[in-house]
Amino acid sequence: MATMVPVQAKIGGTALVATAATAGPDKCPPGDTGGTKIYVLVENKSGAPITVTVADPGKTPYGQQNPSITSVSVPATTGLVVIGPINYDLRQASDGLVNLTASATTSVNFYAFRG
């Protein structure tokens, strides 16, 4: 398990920080209720497509079931896919973070940023 640290996107550019995918779940802080948006760029340099799953946190604070979350397919070799926004309601009750799990971890990196 690795925890991503989002960097702030800037008009002049921002260097993204790679977090290598692990057996997971890997974790990302969610955006806040004040409008901060968090995104995760998934980089797949492996020889096969992968799937990244965002864990369903269950029920909302109002006791309603969240809709099912669709897993994201990331193409092989030069695959880059952005997932987001990673909203506050996707956080797990246990630690307040959002769980992401890659179907394979070799040559897969996550990059979290605020935009």
Buried (B, 14 or more C-beta within 10 A) or exposed (E): EBEBEBBEEEEEEEEBBEBEBBEBBBBBBBBEEEEBBBBBBBBBEBEEBBEBBBBBBEEEEEEEEEEEEEEBEBEEEEBEBEBBBBBBEBBBEEEEBBBBBBBBBEBBBBBBBBB
